[in-house]
């Protein structure tokens, strides 16, 4: 399973209640560095932001999501392709 698919599954599991940006960052950080502790206050702030939010050249993973009333990210559409069939 690709990392992008894991992130989208993580967001989808929250359902309509959604996930905070920091929760998503922590999830990815712990996947990439299982022996380290995530520190959102200083060290790991901004971790994986380009992949999540995108850059001027490419869209990020959160382009498939929208914010709900609580300002949390919810999955609203899936990327095209077999790899991202999240309902498996």
PyMOL commands that set and color helices and strands:
alter all, ss='L'
color gray80, all
select helices_A, chain A and resi 3-13+15-17+21-32+49-53+61-64+82-84
alter helices_A, ss='H'
color red, helices_A
select strands_A, chain A and resi 65-67+73-75
alter strands_A, ss='S'
color yellow, strands_A
deselect
rebuild
show_as cartoon
